[in-house]
Amino acid sequence: ASVAKGTTIIRQSDTPHSFYLIKSGNAVVLKSKLKEEPIQVHSYGPTDFFGERGLIRKEPRAASVIATTEITCLLLGEADFAQIGKFLAKQFENAIASYKDEKRKK
């Protein structure tokens, strides 16, 4: 999939439907609390992935991801993600645990 610069790829609080793996380009992760302005909490580039947390935990999106450049990414729907999730469960859980570590640093 190709995503234009400035596009919101996933929006905080939305229902998760897809998993993304960036082939080229960059994005930022923005998180907002209640009615506060969103703050950047992370950034992504080539080989990074996102969207696994909501799919694994069946929870709304925890943050928004916005393309800061044009992005080319691989996109997996829920069913395909469930298939690879069986093989990569440990890697995904490690990634999700690292998100918690980042929150504690702030």
LUMTOR-844671 format. One record per residue: residue number from 1; x, y, z of N, C-alpha, C in turn; residue in three letters. Coordinates in steps of 0.1 Angstrom, whole numbers, plus 2048, in hexadecimal, padded with zeros to 3 digits. Example, Ala and Ser with C-alpha at 12.3 -4.5 7.8 and 13.67 -1.06 7.14 Angstrom:
// LUMTOR-844671
site num 1&n_u 884&n_v 7C7&n_w 84E&ca_u 87B&ca_v 7D3&ca_w 84E&c_u 884&c_v 7DF&c_w 84E&residuo ALA .
site num 2&n_u 880&n_v 7EA&n_w 847&ca_u 889&ca_v 7F5&ca_w 847&c_u 881&c_v 800&c_w 84F&residuo SER .
END
This chain:
// LUMTOR-844671
site num 1&n_u 808&n_v 7F4&n_w 800&ca_u 800&ca_v 800&ca_w 800&c_u 809&c_v 80C&c_w 800&residuo ALA .
site num 2&n_u 804&n_v 817&n_w 7F9&ca_u 80B&ca_v 823&ca_w 7F9&c_u 803&c_v 82E&c_w 801&residuo SER .
site num 3&n_u 80A&n_v 835&n_w 80A&ca_u 803&ca_v 83F&ca_w 812&c_u 80A&c_v 84D&c_w 810&residuo VAL .
site num 4&n_u 802&n_v 857&n_w 80E&ca_u 807&ca_v 864&ca_w 80B&c_u 80B&c_v 86B&c_w 818&residuo ALA .
site num 5&n_u 815&n_v 874&n_w 817&ca_u 81A&ca_v 87C&ca_w 822&c_u 80E&c_v 883&c_w 829&residuo LYS .
site num 6&n_u 80E&n_v 883&n_w 836&ca_u 803&ca_v 88A&ca_w 83D&c_u 7F7&c_v 881&c_w 840&residuo GLY .
site num 7&n_u 7F6&n_v 875&n_w 83B&ca_u 7EB&ca_v 86D&ca_w 83C&c_u 7EB&c_v 866&c_w 84A&residuo THR .
site num 8&n_u 7DF&n_v 866&n_w 851&ca_u 7DE&ca_v 85F&ca_w 85E&c_u 7DB&c_v 850&c_w 85A&residuo THR .
site num 9&n_u 7E5&n_v 848&n_w 85D&ca_u 7E4&ca_v 83A&ca_w 859&c_u 7DB&c_v 832&c_w 863&residuo ILE .
site num 10&n_u 7DD&n_v 835&n_w 870&ca_u 7D3&ca_v 830&ca_w 87A&c_u 7D0&c_v 83B&c_w 884&residuo ILE .
site num 11&n_u 7C4&n_v 83B&n_w 889&ca_u 7C0&ca_v 846&ca_w 892&c_u 7BD&c_v 840&c_w 8A0&residuo ARG .
site num 12&n_u 7C2&n_v 847&n_w 8AA&ca_u 7C0&ca_v 843&ca_w 8B8&c_u 7B2&c_v 841&c_w 8BB&residuo GLN .
site num 13&n_u 7AE&n_v 836&n_w 8C1&ca_u 7A1&ca_v 832&ca_w 8C6&c_u 799&c_v 82B&c_w 8BB&residuo SER .
site num 14&n_u 79E&n_v 82A&n_w 8AE&ca_u 797&ca_v 823&ca_w 8A4&c_u 798&c_v 814&c_w 8A6&residuo ASP .
site num 15&n_u 78F&n_v 80C&n_w 8A1&ca_u 78F&ca_v 7FE&ca_w 8A1&c_u 79A&c_v 7F9&c_w 898&residuo THR .
site num 16&n_u 7A3&n_v 7F0&n_w 89D&ca_u 7AE&ca_v 7EB&ca_w 894&c_u 7A9&c_v 7E1&c_w 889&residuo PRO .
site num 17&n_u 7AE&n_v 7E3&n_w 87D&ca_u 7AB&ca_v 7DA&ca_w 872&c_u 7B7&c_v 7D4&c_w 86B&residuo HIS .
site num 18&n_u 7C3&n_v 7DB&n_w 86D&ca_u 7CE&ca_v 7D8&ca_w 865&c_u 7DB&c_v 7D9&c_w 86C&residuo SER .
site num 19&n_u 7E5&n_v 7D3&n_w 867&ca_u 7F3&ca_v 7D3&ca_w 86C&c_u 7FC&c_v 7D8&c_w 860&residuo PHE .
site num 20&n_u 806&n_v 7E1&n_w 864&ca_u 80E&ca_v 7E8&ca_w 85A&c_u 81D&c_v 7E5&c_w 85C&residuo TYR .
site num 21&n_u 824&n_v 7E3&n_w 851&ca_u 832&ca_v 7E1&ca_w 851&c_u 838&c_v 7EB&c_w 847&residuo LEU .
site num 22&n_u 840&n_v 7F5&n_w 84B&ca_u 845&ca_v 7FF&ca_w 842&c_u 850&c_v 7FA&c_w 83A&residuo ILE .
site num 23&n_u 84F&n_v 7FB&n_w 82D&ca_u 85A&ca_v 7F8&ca_w 824&c_u 862&c_v 804&c_w 821&residuo LYS .
site num 24&n_u 85C&n_v 810&n_w 81F&ca_u 864&ca_v 81C&ca_w 81E&c_u 85B&c_v 828&c_w 823&residuo SER .
site num 25&n_u 862&n_v 832&n_w 828&ca_u 85B&ca_v 83E&ca_w 82D&c_u 85B&c_v 83E&c_w 83C&residuo GLY .
site num 26&n_u 855&n_v 849&n_w 842&ca_u 856&ca_v 84B&ca_w 850&c_u 848&c_v 850&c_w 855&residuo ASN .
site num 27&n_u 846&n_v 84E&n_w 862&ca_u 839&ca_v 852&ca_w 868&c_u 83C&c_v 855&c_w 877&residuo ALA .
site num 28&n_u 833&n_v 85D&n_w 87D&ca_u 834&ca_v 860&ca_w 88B&c_u 828&c_v 85A&c_w 892&residuo VAL .
site num 29&n_u 829&n_v 857&n_w 89F&ca_u 81F&ca_v 852&ca_w 8A7&c_u 81B&c_v 85D&c_w 8B1&residuo VAL .
site num 30&n_u 80E&n_v 861&n_w 8B0&ca_u 809&ca_v 86C&ca_w 8B9&c_u 7FE&c_v 866&c_w 8C2&residuo LEU .
site num 31&n_u 7FF&n_v 86A&n_w 8CF&ca_u 7F6&ca_v 865&ca_w 8D9&c_u 7F0&c_v 871&c_w 8E0&residuo LYS .
site num 32&n_u 7E3&n_v 871&n_w 8E2&ca_u 7DD&ca_v 87C&ca_w 8EA&c_u 7D5&c_v 876&c_w 8F6&residuo SER .
site num 33&n_u 7D5&n_v 87F&n_w 900&ca_u 7CD&ca_v 87B&ca_w 90C&c_u 7C2&c_v 885&c_w 90E&residuo LYS .
site num 34&n_u 7B6&n_v 87F&n_w 90F&ca_u 7AA&ca_v 887&ca_w 910&c_u 7A9&c_v 892&c_w 906&residuo LEU .
site num 35&n_u 7A9&n_v 89E&n_w 90A&ca_u 7A7&ca_v 8A9&ca_w 900&c_u 7B4&c_v 8B1&c_w 8FD&residuo LYS .
site num 36&n_u 7C0&n_v 8AB&n_w 902&ca_u 7CD&ca_v 8B1&ca_w 900&c_u 7D1&c_v 8AF&c_w 8F1&residuo GLU .
site num 37&n_u 7DA&n_v 8B8&n_w 8ED&ca_u 7E0&ca_v 8B7&ca_w 8DF&c_u 7E8&c_v 8AA&c_w 8DF&residuo GLU .
site num 38&n_u 7E8&n_v 8A3&n_w 8D4&ca_u 7F1&ca_v 897&ca_w 8D3&c_u 7FF&c_v 89A&c_w 8D3&residuo PRO .
site num 39&n_u 807&n_v 891&n_w 8D9&ca_u 816&ca_v 892&ca_w 8DA&c_u 81C&c_v 886&c_w 8D3&residuo ILE .
site num 40&n_u 828&n_v 889&n_w 8CD&ca_u 82F&ca_v 87E&ca_w 8C6&c_u 835&c_v 875&c_w 8D0&residuo GLN .
site num 41&n_u 833&n_v 868&n_w 8CF&ca_u 838&ca_v 85F&ca_w 8D9&c_u 842&c_v 855&c_w 8D2&residuo VAL .
site num 42&n_u 842&n_v 855&n_w 8C5&ca_u 84B&ca_v 84B&ca_w 8BE&c_u 84B&c_v 84F&c_w 8AF&residuo HIS .
site num 43&n_u 855&n_v 849&n_w 8A8&ca_u 855&ca_v 84A&ca_w 899&c_u 858&c_v 83D&c_w 893&residuo SER .
site num 44&n_u 854&n_v 83B&n_w 887&ca_u 857&ca_v 82F&ca_w 87F&c_u 85E&c_v 832&c_w 872&residuo TYR .
site num 45&n_u 866&n_v 828&n_w 86E&ca_u 86C&ca_v 829&ca_w 861&c_u 86C&c_v 81B&c_w 85A&residuo GLY .
site num 46&n_u 874&n_v 819&n_w 850&ca_u 874&ca_v 80D&ca_w 848&c_u 877&c_v 801&c_w 852&residuo PRO .
site num 47&n_u 870&n_v 7F6&n_w 850&ca_u 871&ca_v 7E9&ca_w 857&c_u 869&c_v 7EA&c_w 864&residuo THR .
site num 48&n_u 864&n_v 7F6&n_w 869&ca_u 85C&ca_v 7F6&ca_w 875&c_u 84E&c_v 7F2&c_w 872&residuo ASP .
site num 49&n_u 847&n_v 7ED&n_w 87C&ca_u 839&ca_v 7E9&ca_w 87A&c_u 831&c_v 7EF&c_w 885&residuo PHE .
site num 50&n_u 824&n_v 7EF&n_w 883&ca_u 81A&ca_v 7F4&ca_w 88D&c_u 80D&c_v 7EF&c_w 88A&residuo PHE .
site num 51&n_u 804&n_v 7F0&n_w 894&ca_u 7F6&ca_v 7EB&ca_w 892&c_u 7F4&c_v 7DD&c_w 899&residuo GLY .
site num 52&n_u 7FE&n_v 7D7&n_w 89E&ca_u 7FD&ca_v 7CA&ca_w 8A4&c_u 7F6&c_v 7CA&c_w 8B1&residuo GLU .
site num 53&n_u 7F8&n_v 7D4&n_w 8B9&ca_u 7F3&ca_v 7D5&ca_w 8C7&c_u 7E3&c_v 7D4&c_w 8C7&residuo ARG .
site num 54&n_u 7DD&n_v 7DC&n_w 8BF&ca_u 7CE&ca_v 7DC&ca_w 8BE&c_u 7C9&c_v 7CF&c_w 8B9&residuo GLY .
site num 55&n_u 7D0&n_v 7C9&n_w 8AF&ca_u 7CB&ca_v 7BC&ca_w 8AA&c_u 7CD&c_v 7B1&c_w 8B4&residuo LEU .
site num 56&n_u 7D8&n_v 7B1&n_w 8BB&ca_u 7DB&ca_v 7A6&ca_w 8C4&c_u 7D2&c_v 7A7&c_w 8D0&residuo ILE .
site num 57&n_u 7D0&n_v 7B3&n_w 8D6&ca_u 7C8&ca_v 7B5&ca_w 8E2&c_u 7BA&c_v 7B8&c_w 8DF&residuo ARG .
site num 58&n_u 7B6&n_v 7B9&n_w 8D3&ca_u 7A8&ca_v 7BD&ca_w 8CF&c_u 7A4&c_v 7C9&c_w 8D6&residuo LYS .
site num 59&n_u 7AD&n_v 7D4&n_w 8D6&ca_u 7AA&ca_v 7E1&ca_w 8DC&c_u 7AA&c_v 7EC&c_w 8D2&residuo GLU .
site num 60&n_u 7A4&n_v 7F7&n_w 8D5&ca_u 7A5&ca_v 802&ca_w 8CB&c_u 7B3&c_v 807&c_w 8CA&residuo PRO .
site num 61&n_u 7B6&n_v 80E&n_w 8BF&ca_u 7C4&ca_v 813&ca_w 8BD&c_u 7C8&c_v 81C&c_w 8C8&residuo ARG .
site num 62&n_u 7D5&n_v 819&n_w 8CD&ca_u 7DA&ca_v 821&ca_w 8D8&c_u 7E0&c_v 82E&c_w 8D5&residuo ALA .
site num 63&n_u 7E2&n_v 830&n_w 8C8&ca_u 7E8&ca_v 83D&ca_w 8C3&c_u 7E5&c_v 83F&c_w 8B4&residuo ALA .
site num 64&n_u 7E8&n_v 84A&n_w 8AF&ca_u 7E7&ca_v 84D&ca_w 8A1&c_u 7F5&c_v 84C&c_w 89A&residuo SER .
site num 65&n_u 7F5&n_v 847&n_w 88E&ca_u 801&ca_v 847&ca_w 886&c_u 7FF&c_v 84F&c_w 87A&residuo VAL .
site num 66&n_u 808&n_v 859&n_w 877&ca_u 807&ca_v 862&ca_w 86C&c_u 813&c_v 862&c_w 864&residuo ILE .
site num 67&n_u 812&n_v 860&n_w 857&ca_u 81D&ca_v 860&ca_w 84D&c_u 824&c_v 86E&c_w 84D&residuo ALA .
site num 68&n_u 831&n_v 86E&n_w 84F&ca_u 838&ca_v 87B&ca_w 84E&c_u 83F&c_v 87C&c_w 840&residuo THR .
site num 69&n_u 840&n_v 871&n_w 839&ca_u 844&ca_v 870&ca_w 82B&c_u 83B&c_v 867&c_w 824&residuo THR .
site num 70&n_u 83C&n_v 866&n_w 817&ca_u 835&ca_v 85C&ca_w 810&c_u 83A&c_v 84E&c_w 815&residuo GLU .
site num 71&n_u 830&n_v 845&n_w 817&ca_u 834&ca_v 838&ca_w 81D&c_u 82F&c_v 82D&c_w 813&residuo ILE .
site num 72&n_u 837&n_v 823&n_w 812&ca_u 833&ca_v 816&ca_w 80C&c_u 833&c_v 80C&c_w 817&residuo THR .
site num 73&n_u 828&n_v 805&n_w 818&ca_u 827&ca_v 7FB&ca_w 823&c_u 820&c_v 7EF&c_w 81F&residuo CYS .
site num 74&n_u 823&n_v 7E4&n_w 826&ca_u 81C&ca_v 7D8&ca_w 824&c_u 810&c_v 7D9&c_w 82E&residuo LEU .
site num 75&n_u 805&n_v 7D4&n_w 82A&ca_u 7F9&ca_v 7D5&ca_w 832&c_u 7F2&c_v 7C7&c_w 833&residuo LEU .
site num 76&n_u 7F0&n_v 7C3&n_w 840&ca_u 7E9&ca_v 7B6&ca_w 842&c_u 7DC&c_v 7B9&c_w 849&residuo LEU .
site num 77&n_u 7D2&n_v 7B3&n_w 845&ca_u 7C5&ca_v 7B3&ca_w 84C&c_u 7C5&c_v 7AA&c_w 858&residuo GLY .
site num 78&n_u 7BA&n_v 7AB&n_w 85F&ca_u 7B9&ca_v 7A3&ca_w 86C&c_u 7BC&c_v 794&c_w 86A&residuo GLU .
site num 79&n_u 7B6&n_v 78E&n_w 860&ca_u 7B7&ca_v 77F&ca_w 85E&c_u 7C6&c_v 77C&c_w 85A&residuo ALA .
site num 80&n_u 7CC&n_v 783&n_w 851&ca_u 7DA&ca_v 780&ca_w 84E&c_u 7E3&c_v 783&c_w 859&residuo ASP .
site num 81&n_u 7E0&n_v 78D&n_w 861&ca_u 7E8&ca_v 790&ca_w 86D&c_u 7E7&c_v 785&c_w 877&residuo PHE .
site num 82&n_u 7DB&n_v 780&n_w 879&ca_u 7D9&ca_v 774&ca_w 882&c_u 7E2&c_v 769&c_w 87E&residuo ALA .
site num 83&n_u 7E4&n_v 766&n_w 871&ca_u 7EC&ca_v 75B&ca_w 86D&c_u 7FA&c_v 75D&c_w 870&residuo GLN .
site num 84&n_u 800&n_v 769&n_w 86D&ca_u 80E&ca_v 76B&ca_w 870&c_u 810&c_v 76D&c_w 87F&residuo ILE .
site num 85&n_u 806&n_v 772&n_w 886&ca_u 807&ca_v 774&ca_w 895&c_u 80A&c_v 767&c_w 89C&residuo GLY .
site num 86&n_u 805&n_v 75C&n_w 896&ca_u 808&ca_v 74F&ca_w 89D&c_u 817&c_v 74C&c_w 89D&residuo LYS .
site num 87&n_u 81E&n_v 751&n_w 893&ca_u 82D&ca_v 74E&ca_w 892&c_u 835&c_v 759&c_w 899&residuo PHE .
site num 88&n_u 82F&n_v 765&n_w 89A&ca_u 837&ca_v 770&ca_w 89F&c_u 832&c_v 775&c_w 8AC&residuo LEU .
site num 89&n_u 82A&n_v 76D&n_w 8B3&ca_u 824&ca_v 772&ca_w 8C0&c_u 82E&c_v 778&c_w 8C9&residuo ALA .
site num 90&n_u 839&n_v 771&n_w 8CB&ca_u 843&ca_v 776&ca_w 8D5&c_u 849&c_v 783&c_w 8D1&residuo LYS .
site num 91&n_u 84C&n_v 785&n_w 8C4&ca_u 851&ca_v 792&ca_w 8BF&c_u 847&c_v 79D&c_w 8C1&residuo GLN .
site num 92&n_u 83B&n_v 79A&n_w 8BE&ca_u 830&ca_v 7A5&ca_w 8C0&c_u 82F&c_v 7A8&c_w 8CF&residuo PHE .
site num 93&n_u 82F&n_v 79E&n_w 8D8&ca_u 82E&ca_v 7A1&ca_w 8E6&c_u 83A&c_v 7A9&c_w 8EB&residuo GLU .
site num 94&n_u 846&n_v 7A7&n_w 8E6&ca_u 851&ca_v 7AF&ca_w 8E9&c_u 850&c_v 7BD&c_w 8E5&residuo ASN .
site num 95&n_u 84A&n_v 7BF&n_w 8D9&ca_u 848&ca_v 7CC&ca_w 8D4&c_u 83E&c_v 7D4&c_w 8DC&residuo ALA .
site num 96&n_u 833&n_v 7CD&n_w 8E0&ca_u 829&ca_v 7D3&ca_w 8E8&c_u 82E&c_v 7D7&c_w 8F6&residuo ILE .
site num 97&n_u 837&n_v 7CE&n_w 8FC&ca_u 83D&ca_v 7D1&ca_w 909&c_u 846&c_v 7DD&c_w 908&residuo ALA .
site num 98&n_u 84D&n_v 7DF&n_w 8FC&ca_u 856&ca_v 7EB&ca_w 8FB&c_u 84E&c_v 7F8&c_w 8FA&residuo SER .
site num 99&n_u 841&n_v 7F7&n_w 8F6&ca_u 839&ca_v 803&ca_w 8F6&c_u 836&c_v 808&c_w 904&residuo TYR .
site num 100&n_u 834&n_v 7FE&n_w 90D&ca_u 832&ca_v 801&ca_w 91B&c_u 83E&c_v 807&c_w 921&residuo LYS .
site num 101&n_u 84A&n_v 802&n_w 91E&ca_u 857&ca_v 807&ca_w 923&c_u 859&c_v 816&c_w 91F&residuo ASP .
site num 102&n_u 855&n_v 819&n_w 913&ca_u 856&ca_v 827&ca_w 90E&c_u 84D&c_v 830&c_w 916&residuo GLU .
site num 103&n_u 841&n_v 82C&n_w 91A&ca_u 838&ca_v 834&ca_w 922&c_u 83E&c_v 837&c_w 92F&residuo LYS .
site num 104&n_u 845&n_v 82D&n_w 935&ca_u 84A&ca_v 82F&ca_w 943&c_u 856&c_v 839&c_w 943&residuo ARG .
site num 105&n_u 85D&n_v 83A&n_w 937&ca_u 869&ca_v 843&ca_w 936&c_u 864&c_v 852&c_w 937&residuo LYS .
site num 106&n_u 858&n_v 855&n_w 933&ca_u 854&ca_v 862&ca_w 932&c_u 84E&c_v 868&c_w 93F&residuo LYS .
END
